[in-house]
Every structure is written in C-alpha cells, then in structure tokens.
Amino acid sequence: MFRVKLLAAVFSIFVALGEEFSLFGKDISEPENVKAKPLDWPPTPKTYTPEIDPLPETFTVSASVYFPEPGQTDSTPFITADGSRINPKSPGKHRWIAISRDLHTRWGGDLEFGDSLWVSGISDDLDGLYIVRDTMNRRIRNQIDILVGRHEKVMGFWNDVQIARLD
C-alpha cells in the first residue's frame, strides 16, 4: 500500500513539473496588445522631503546615581516602583532611571513609567537612552536618579542635565 501511495505522489510531482515547464505540448503564443515601453534612462531623480518630527520637549533637571540597596531605596531594593525586577548582578545594564515625583504624571508631571528619555549633560558613559521605571522620595524635586551597580564605581551629582522624552 505504501508503494502505491509513493508512486502516486511521484507521478503527481512529474505531472506538475511537466505542466510548469510546458512539456505536454501547450503552445504559448506571444501576448497581444503589449507595447514595448522605452526605458527612461537615466532615471529622473524624485525629490524626497523627509518628514521632520518636531524636536521633543526638553527638561533641565539635576541628576545623581543610586544603587539598589536598602539604604538608598525602600525595603525591596530589587523591585522598582512600576514592578520591574532589577538584575542584582548587573543593574546598570538595564539603563533605568528613577524620576522625582513632581516629574511623574501621577503627581502632575509630564513623564510616566515606561517612557524613554534621552539624557545628556552628565558624561560620555552615562549620557544616552534610559527608561523610567522608578520614583524618588517625595522630598526630592526636579531630579533624576540613574540606576547603577556598586561595582561600576560611579558617584556624582550633576546640575543642568537635559532630558527629552522620546515617542
């Protein structure tokens, strides 16, 4: 029974190939009413005007760094305010930041958890793209806190740091 099915499958493949390559004597004539169109050479350049997005609104804030440890966070240092879990071995690789509450929409600001922010004005290593995942203590105003690991040996406080929300 298997041999019959295999033979039928092989036969159907040969028939399909034969029809595809016109082995069964079908006469293919030249298409009618087809006019040869001359090539338009050299091609005429089309003007391209890219859509220019408006520049994102920037904020001037102060910046500092923090480690995920109970002295600098709450009693759950490896869980951020939005519920994300911090990798204890390399927290700096997340590129996450905490924002002061006055910047968060929950307390009347313009930023939300999950927003992508472009940070500039700190250093070549720390400038770049970050994601808002945490909030700071209520006494802190107009500031961001960059999550780093203790082994990264980064300390500091910077004024006049520019942040811009990316959409």
C-alpha positions in Angstrom: 0.0 0.0 0.0 2.8 2.4 0.9 4.5 1.8 -2.5 1.3 2.7 -4.4 1.0 5.9 -2.4 4.6 6.8 -3.0 4.3 6.0 -6.7 1.2 8.2 -7.0 3.0 11.1 -5.2 6.0 10.8 -7.5 3.7 10.7 -10.6 1.8 13.8 -9.4 5.1 15.7 -9.0 6.2 14.8 -12.5 2.9 15.9 -13.9 3.1 19.2 -12.0 6.7 19.8 -13.3 5.7 18.9 -16.8 2.8 21.4 -16.8 5.1 24.0 -15.3 7.7 23.7 -18.0 5.2 23.1 -20.8 6.3 19.6 -21.6 2.9 18.4 -22.6 2.7 20.4 -25.9 0.9 23.5 -24.8 1.5 26.2 -27.4 2.4 29.5 -25.8 1.9 32.4 -28.2 3.3 35.9 -27.8 0.9 38.1 -25.8 -1.1 40.5 -27.9 -1.6 44.3 -27.3 1.7 44.6 -25.4 3.6 47.6 -26.4 7.3 47.9 -25.7 7.9 50.8 -23.4 11.3 52.5 -23.8 13.4 52.7 -20.7 13.5 56.0 -19.0 17.3 56.3 -18.7 18.9 58.0 -16.9 16.3 57.9 -14.2 14.9 61.2 -13.2 15.5 61.9 -9.6 12.4 62.2 -7.5 12.6 64.9 -4.8 12.4 63.4 -1.4 11.4 65.6 1.5 11.6 63.7 4.8 9.1 64.3 7.4 10.8 66.3 10.1 9.5 65.5 13.6 9.3 68.4 15.9 12.0 68.4 18.5 10.9 66.8 21.7 10.3 69.0 24.7 13.4 69.0 26.9 13.6 69.5 30.7 16.5 70.7 32.7 17.0 68.7 35.9 19.6 67.6 38.3 20.9 64.0 38.2 22.5 61.6 40.6 23.1 57.8 40.7 21.8 55.2 43.1 22.5 51.6 43.9 19.8 49.0 44.5 20.3 48.6 48.2 18.0 49.3 51.2 19.9 52.4 52.3 19.2 54.1 49.0 15.8 52.6 48.2 12.9 51.1 50.2 12.8 47.7 51.8 12.6 46.0 48.4 15.7 47.3 46.5 15.4 45.0 43.5 11.8 45.9 42.7 11.1 49.3 41.1 8.0 51.4 41.6 6.4 50.0 38.4 7.0 46.4 39.5 10.1 45.7 37.3 12.7 43.5 38.8 16.4 44.6 38.8 19.1 42.1 38.0 21.3 42.1 41.1 24.4 41.1 39.2 24.4 44.0 36.7 21.8 46.6 37.5 23.4 49.3 35.3 22.8 47.3 32.1 19.1 47.9 32.4 19.5 51.7 31.7 16.7 52.5 34.0 16.1 55.8 35.9 14.0 57.0 38.8 12.4 60.4 38.5 11.3 62.8 41.2 7.6 62.7 41.9 7.0 66.2 40.5 8.0 65.0 37.1 5.6 62.0 37.1 2.1 62.3 35.7 0.6 60.7 38.8 1.7 63.8 40.7 1.1 66.4 38.0 4.3 66.0 35.8 4.8 65.0 32.2 6.6 61.6 32.5 5.2 58.1 33.0 6.6 54.7 33.8 7.9 53.2 30.6 8.8 56.5 28.9 12.1 56.5 27.0 14.2 59.5 27.9 17.3 60.8 26.3 19.7 62.1 29.0 22.6 64.4 28.2 24.9 66.6 30.1 26.4 64.1 32.6 29.3 62.2 30.9 30.0 60.1 27.9 29.4 56.9 29.8 26.1 58.0 31.4 24.5 60.1 28.6 22.1 58.2 26.5 18.8 56.4 26.4 17.0 55.4 29.6 13.6 54.1 30.6 11.6 55.5 33.5 11.0 52.6 36.0 11.1 54.1 39.4 10.3 57.2 41.5 12.2 59.0 44.1 11.4 60.0 47.7 8.8 62.8 47.9 11.2 65.3 49.3 13.3 65.3 46.1 12.2 67.8 43.4 13.2 68.2 39.7 15.8 65.4 39.7 16.5 62.0 38.1 18.4 59.1 39.6 20.3 56.8 37.4 20.4 53.1 38.4 24.0 51.8 38.5 25.7 48.9 40.2 28.0 49.3 43.1 30.9 47.7 41.2 30.6 50.4 38.5 32.4 53.0 40.7 30.2 55.9 39.5 29.3 58.6 42.0 28.3 62.2 41.5 25.7 64.9 41.4 25.1 66.9 38.2 23.2 70.1 37.6 21.8 71.4 34.3 21.2 67.9 32.9 18.9 67.9 29.8 16.3 65.1 29.4 13.9 64.7 26.5 11.0 62.2 26.2 11.2 60.2 23.0 8.0 58.9 21.5 
